[in-house]
Amino acid sequence: MRIEPKRLHEGGSVDIGFELHNTGAHSQSVMADFVVHYVKANGSTSPKTFKLKALTLAPGERVELAKTLRLVPMTTRKHYSGEHRVQAQLNGRAFDLGAFRLLCG
């Protein structure tokens, strides 16, 4: 898994990536997303799901999934300083990938 950089200022970008590996004996269909738990003004977090890809992995197949998240000011979302957790979501099941720290202001 990859979250780079671990610390950034608002207006920057963070690269999020992880590898899927089918260790089973049969093909697996996977709907892969990632979830960012954005820090809110009161310090709590609010999850936002980003769709990545629907794919089928053959037995033994590996695939790298990645996305760049731009943290620029928007009219639809205000960013706040703090630790933003990131999860991979595979067929609706969440797996922690880590976090990055956003500095605003």
N, C-alpha and C positions, 0 to 999 in steps of 0.2 A: 504494500500500500504506500501511497505517496500523497503528502499534503505539503506543498512548497509555495511560498515561504511559510514558516510557522508564525511569523509576525509581520504585519504589514499595515500601512496607512490607508485610510479611505481614499479611493481613487485608483488603488492598485488592483492586481489580479492574483488569484491563488489557483494553482494547478492541483487538481484532485484526481488520483488514479488508483486503480486496484486491478488485480489479476484474478480471473476466474479459471478454475481447473476442474474438469469433470473427471473425478477419480473412479466413477462407477463403470459398470460393464455395459450400460445402455446409454443411448442419446438422452440428453436432458434439455428441455425447453426452459428458457429463463427470461423473465422480464426484469431487466436491471435498471435501477434508478439510484439516485443518491439524494440524501436528505441533509439539509443544512439547518441547524437549530440556531436561528438568528437571535441575538441578544436584543431585548426590548428596552424601552426607556426605564422601566421599573426593575431591571436586572434579571427578570425571568426570561425564558426563551420561547420562541415560536417556530415550529418546524415548517420548512418549505421543501416540497419534493420536486426534483428535477428529473424528467424522463431521460434515460440514456439510450437503451436499445433492447429490442426483443430479439433473441437469438436461440439457436439450437446448437448445443455442444456435443460433438461426437465423443465416444469413450476416449479418455486420455488427452482430449484437446484442451488447449489453454488459449485464453484471449485476454488482452489488456484493454481495459476500458478507462477512458480519461475525459475530463472536461475542465475547461478554464472558466472560473467564475470571476467576473469583473465586479468589483465592489465600488462602483461609482454612485454618486448621489442620484436618486430618481424621484419622480413625483409620486410613485406608487409605493416606495419603501424608503424609510429613513434608517440609516445605519447607526449603531451605537457601539461604543468601545466595549471590549470584553472578549471572553473566550467563546468562540462559535464552534460547537461540536459538529462533526460530520459522520454520517453513516452511509454504508452501502445498503440498498434495499433490494433483495433478490426474491422474486415471487411473493412480495409483501412482507418478508421477514427481514428485520433490521440487524446489521452487523456494524459495530463501532469501528471507524477507521482512524479516529484521532480528532484533533482540533487545531484551529489557528486563532491567533489573537489579533483582533482588529483595533487599531488606534484611530480615533476620530478627533477632529477639532484642532 
